[in-house]
Amino acid sequence: MQRIRLRYTKRGRLRFTSHRDFQRAFERALRRAEVPMAYSAGFTPHPKVSYANAAPTGTGSEAEYLEIALTAPRDPETLRALLDESLPAGLDIVEAVEARTSGLADRLTASVWELRLDGVEPAEAERAVEAFTKAEAVEVQRMTKNGVRTFDARPAVVSLETHGAPADRPSDRPCAILRLVVRHVTPAVRPDDVLSGLRAVADLAPPVPAAVTRLAQGLFDEETGTVTDPLAPDREAAGALTAQPAAATAPMPEGPA
């Protein structure tokens, strides 16, 4: 059984697609592309697709991941192109690698988010970010199926900083860009929780909803403070496997005459 790991995006209006909607669209794409899927056992077999840490509805993303299991081997890039053609524009399959290591979900420990705050002056956002990062605790509330839950959003936030004004906006219309790195903890701290925290500590309230996009997710590197590519170990393992036969067939150096 071959396993393929895919990175896909949610762009434009498709950011409002729920995870369940994406699942249905992706399973239809699998059928259209005639992918030889492995199926689960039982009375209601379903294709073996593992989704990992999907972004909340209403947020865009450049870094969503899933894994599929096949009954027959396929070239990852060919499969990527077929699936991408079978999905609507905005839900784009941008990368495919054969799974050669274990624990993809275990490598998704942090995310990098961009928060676009239209109508907010960059200086105002800078003051709010400073207040948030200096706070020892930032309590926020979230409505759950069991009622309102209060929790501290501050420990999960690795970094929060302003990132300059966007180049595609007129200079007379304020807009602030925030860059957020947040650990995946329990309970999950989402970008809207951080926005609630900014409102709590600095009364920052954008006049329109923030445009939120996940730029990356992966393993958080404590030494560099960066989020690493979760598919890199699979690419490296594939490269090492490809290099082995070449090394084995290389001519031996001739000894002294």
C-alpha positions as CSV (number, residue, x, y, z in Angstrom):
1,M,0.0,0.0,0.0
2,Q,1.4,3.4,-1.0
3,R,0.8,6.5,1.1
4,I,0.9,10.0,-0.4
5,R,1.0,13.2,1.6
6,L,-0.5,16.3,0.1
7,R,-0.3,20.0,0.8
8,Y,-3.4,22.1,-0.2
9,T,-4.6,25.6,0.0
10,K,-7.8,27.5,0.8
11,R,-7.8,30.8,-1.0
12,G,-10.2,33.6,-1.9
13,R,-13.9,32.8,-1.3
14,L,-13.0,29.2,-0.7
15,R,-11.7,30.2,2.8
16,F,-15.3,30.0,3.9
17,T,-15.4,26.3,3.0
18,S,-15.9,24.2,6.1
19,H,-13.8,21.2,6.7
20,R,-16.7,18.9,6.0
21,D,-17.4,20.7,2.7
22,F,-13.7,20.2,1.8
23,Q,-13.9,16.5,2.6
24,R,-16.9,16.0,0.3
25,A,-15.2,18.0,-2.5
26,F,-11.9,16.1,-2.1
27,E,-13.6,12.7,-2.2
28,R,-15.4,13.7,-5.4
29,A,-12.0,14.7,-6.8
30,L,-10.6,11.3,-5.9
31,R,-13.4,9.7,-7.9
32,R,-13.0,12.0,-10.9
33,A,-9.2,11.5,-11.0
34,E,-9.8,7.7,-10.7
35,V,-7.3,7.4,-7.8
36,P,-6.9,3.7,-6.7
37,M,-7.9,4.4,-3.1
38,A,-7.7,2.0,-0.3
39,Y,-10.9,1.7,1.7
40,S,-11.7,0.9,5.3
41,A,-13.4,-2.3,6.3
42,G,-16.9,-2.6,7.8
43,F,-20.5,-2.0,6.6
44,T,-19.8,1.5,5.3
45,P,-16.3,1.5,3.7
46,H,-14.8,4.9,3.1
47,P,-11.6,6.0,1.4
48,K,-8.6,6.1,3.7
49,V,-7.9,9.8,4.0
50,S,-6.2,11.2,7.1
51,Y,-6.7,15.0,7.6
52,A,-4.4,16.9,9.9
53,N,-5.2,20.0,11.9
54,A,-7.6,21.7,9.5
55,A,-7.8,25.5,9.6
56,P,-11.0,27.1,11.0
57,T,-13.8,28.0,8.7
58,G,-13.4,31.5,7.4
59,T,-9.6,31.5,7.4
60,G,-7.4,31.1,4.4
61,S,-4.4,28.8,4.3
62,E,-1.4,28.0,2.3
63,A,-0.5,25.0,4.4
64,E,-3.2,22.3,4.9
65,Y,-2.1,18.7,5.0
66,L,-3.6,15.3,4.4
67,E,-2.5,11.7,3.6
68,I,-4.2,9.2,1.4
69,A,-3.6,5.4,1.1
70,L,-3.5,3.8,-2.4
71,T,-3.9,0.2,-3.5
72,A,-1.6,0.7,-6.5
73,P,1.5,3.0,-6.8
74,R,1.2,6.3,-8.5
75,D,3.7,9.0,-9.3
76,P,3.1,11.8,-6.7
77,E,3.4,14.7,-9.1
78,T,1.1,13.2,-11.7
79,L,-1.4,12.4,-8.9
80,R,-1.2,16.0,-7.6
81,A,-1.9,17.5,-11.0
82,L,-5.0,15.2,-11.6
83,L,-6.4,16.0,-8.2
84,D,-5.8,19.7,-8.6
85,E,-7.6,19.7,-11.9
86,S,-10.6,18.0,-10.2
87,L,-11.0,20.6,-7.4
88,P,-12.4,24.1,-7.7
89,A,-10.0,27.0,-8.0
90,G,-9.0,28.1,-4.5
91,L,-8.8,24.6,-3.2
92,D,-5.4,23.9,-4.8
93,I,-3.2,20.8,-4.4
94,V,0.2,22.4,-4.4
95,E,2.6,19.6,-3.3
96,A,2.6,15.8,-3.1
97,V,5.2,13.4,-1.7
98,E,5.3,9.7,-1.0
99,A,5.2,9.1,2.7
100,R,8.5,7.5,3.7
101,T,8.5,8.5,7.4
102,S,6.0,8.2,10.1
103,G,4.1,10.7,12.2
104,L,3.0,13.6,9.9
105,A,0.5,14.8,12.5
106,D,3.2,14.8,15.2
107,R,5.2,17.2,13.1
108,L,2.4,19.8,13.0
109,T,3.1,21.5,16.4
110,A,2.9,25.2,15.4
111,S,1.4,27.5,12.8
112,V,2.4,30.8,11.3
113,W,-0.6,33.1,10.7
114,E,-1.0,36.5,9.0
115,L,-3.8,38.7,10.3
116,R,-4.8,41.6,8.1
117,L,-6.6,44.4,10.0
118,D,-8.3,46.8,7.6
119,G,-9.1,50.1,9.2
120,V,-6.4,49.8,11.9
121,E,-3.4,52.2,12.0
122,P,-0.1,50.3,12.1
123,A,1.0,52.4,15.2
124,E,-2.2,51.4,17.0
125,A,-1.6,47.7,16.2
126,E,2.0,48.1,17.4
127,R,0.9,49.4,20.8
128,A,-1.7,46.5,21.1
129,V,0.9,43.9,20.2
130,E,3.4,45.3,22.8
131,A,0.7,45.2,25.5
132,F,-0.1,41.6,24.6
133,T,3.5,40.3,24.5
134,K,4.3,42.0,27.8
135,A,1.3,40.5,29.6
136,E,1.9,37.5,31.8
137,A,-1.6,36.2,31.1
138,V,-4.3,37.1,28.6
139,E,-7.6,35.5,29.4
140,V,-10.1,35.1,26.6
141,Q,-13.5,33.5,26.3
142,R,-14.9,31.1,23.7
143,M,-18.3,29.7,23.2
144,T,-18.3,25.9,23.1
145,K,-21.0,23.3,23.0
146,N,-20.7,23.1,26.8
147,G,-21.1,26.9,27.2
148,V,-18.6,29.7,27.6
149,R,-15.0,28.6,28.3
150,T,-12.4,31.0,29.7
151,F,-8.7,30.2,29.2
152,D,-5.3,31.9,29.0
153,A,-4.2,32.5,25.4
154,R,-0.8,33.9,26.2
155,P,1.4,30.8,26.7
156,A,0.6,29.4,23.3
157,V,1.8,32.5,21.4
158,V,5.5,32.2,20.5
159,S,5.6,35.5,18.8
160,L,3.3,38.3,17.7
161,E,4.6,41.3,15.7
162,T,3.5,43.9,13.2
163,H,4.7,43.2,9.7
164,G,4.4,46.5,7.8
165,A,1.5,47.9,5.7
166,P,0.4,46.0,2.6
167,A,1.5,47.4,-0.7
168,D,-1.9,46.8,-2.4
169,R,-3.8,49.3,-0.3
170,P,-4.1,53.1,-0.9
171,S,-2.0,55.0,1.6
172,D,-5.0,57.0,2.9
173,R,-6.8,53.8,4.1
174,P,-5.1,52.4,7.2
175,C,-4.3,48.7,7.4
176,A,-2.1,46.8,9.8
177,I,-0.6,43.4,9.2
178,L,0.3,41.1,12.1
179,R,2.4,38.0,12.0
180,L,1.6,35.4,14.6
181,V,3.4,32.1,15.5
182,V,1.3,30.0,17.8
183,R,1.9,26.5,19.3
184,H,-0.8,23.8,18.8
185,V,-1.9,23.2,22.4
186,T,-5.0,22.1,24.2
187,P,-7.3,24.0,24.2
188,A,-6.3,25.2,20.8
189,V,-5.5,28.9,20.6
190,R,-6.8,30.2,17.3
191,P,-6.2,33.6,15.6
192,D,-9.6,34.9,16.7
193,D,-8.6,34.1,20.3
194,V,-5.5,36.3,19.9
195,L,-7.7,39.0,18.4
196,S,-9.9,38.7,21.5
197,G,-6.8,39.0,23.6
198,L,-5.7,42.2,21.8
199,R,-9.1,43.6,22.5
200,A,-8.9,42.7,26.1
201,V,-5.4,44.1,26.8
202,A,-5.4,47.1,24.5
203,D,-9.0,47.7,23.4
204,L,-8.0,47.0,19.8
205,A,-11.2,46.4,17.8
206,P,-10.9,46.4,14.0
207,P,-13.9,48.0,12.3
208,V,-14.2,45.0,9.9
209,P,-13.4,41.3,10.5
210,A,-9.8,40.5,10.1
211,A,-8.6,38.6,7.1
212,V,-6.7,35.6,8.5
213,T,-4.4,33.3,6.5
214,R,-2.2,30.4,7.7
215,L,1.1,30.8,6.0
216,A,2.8,27.6,7.3
217,Q,2.5,24.9,9.8
218,G,5.0,22.3,11.0
219,L,7.4,21.4,13.7
220,F,8.5,24.4,15.8
221,D,12.3,24.6,16.0
222,E,13.2,25.9,19.4
223,E,16.8,26.9,18.4
224,T,15.8,29.1,15.4
225,G,12.3,30.0,16.4
226,T,10.9,29.0,13.0
227,V,8.3,26.5,11.8
228,T,9.8,23.8,9.6
229,D,8.4,22.1,6.6
230,P,6.6,18.9,7.7
231,L,7.1,17.2,4.3
232,A,10.9,17.8,4.3
233,P,11.8,14.4,6.0
234,D,9.8,12.5,3.3
235,R,11.6,14.4,0.5
236,E,15.0,13.8,2.1
237,A,14.2,10.1,2.6
238,A,13.2,9.8,-1.1
239,G,16.4,11.6,-2.2
240,A,18.5,9.3,-0.1
241,L,16.8,6.2,-1.5
242,T,17.4,7.5,-5.1
243,A,21.0,8.2,-4.4
244,Q,21.8,4.6,-3.1
245,P,21.7,2.7,-6.4
246,A,23.9,5.4,-8.1
247,A,26.4,4.9,-5.3
248,A,26.3,1.1,-5.6
249,T,27.0,1.2,-9.3
250,A,29.8,3.7,-9.2
251,P,33.1,2.3,-10.6
252,M,35.6,1.4,-8.1
253,P,38.9,3.4,-8.2
254,E,41.8,1.6,-9.8
255,G,44.6,0.6,-7.5
256,P,48.3,1.2,-8.1
257,A,49.7,-0.7,-11.1
